[in-house]
Amino acid sequence: MIVSASHKYLEQILAIERASFPKPWSEYDFQSDFNNKISVNWVYLNNTKVIAYLFGWHVMDEYHLNNIAVHFDFQ
């Protein structure tokens, strides 16, 4: 199921982020994106487990992809 990303998924998002990238976004980076009015962010859930996420900005009629990752077990 795809739902809007929110603070309640942050720990799971951070775990995927840290496992996926040598220079991961920090908790502050994600918090900033949650609070940005142009951010449109999604998570893909399997029950309550975050499998993947997508963070980006909706600007005019475009979507700017800022960050995306998939849990290692589902790649």
N, C-alpha and C positions, 0 to 999 in steps of 0.2 A: 504494500500500500504506500502511495506517495502522499506525504503531508507536508505542510509548512514546517520548516525548521524552527525550533524554539529553544530557549534556554534549558528546558528539561532534557534535551538530547545532547547538551554540550559535552559532557564527560565522554560519551560514546564517540562523538565527532572528533574530539581531541585524540582519543586512542587510535582511531583510524588515521587521522592526520599524521600523528607521530610515527606510526608504522609505515606510512606511505612515502614520506618525503625526508630528504636529508636536512632540509631547512624548513621545518613545518611552521605554519601559522601559529602564533601564540594564542592563549586564551583571550588576551586583550584584542587581538585581531578579529577573532570571531565575535566577541562582545561588541566591538565597534560596528561590525557589519549588521548584527542584530538591530542595532539602534539607528542605522542609516535609513532614512525615509525612502530612498530609491532601491534598497536591497529587496530582492525577491529570492528567497532561499528555501530549498526543499530537502527532505530526507526520504529515503526509501526504507521502509520498515518491514521486517519479517516478525510478526507479532509485535513485540515492543523493542526488538533489537534493531539498531541502525545498521543497515547493510551498505548504504552509500549516501552521499550528500552532494549538493550542488549549491554554490553560493554565487550570486551575481547581482548586477544592477540593471534595472529597467530604466533606460534613458531614451526619451522620445518614443520612437517606434522600434527600438533595438534592445537586445539583451546582451549585456557585457558579462561574459563568464569570468569570474574571479578565481574560483577554486572548485575542484571536483575530485572525488576519490571514492573508491570501492573497497570494502573490507577484503583483506587478502584471501580469505576462504571462499569468496564469491567471484574472484577475478577470472 
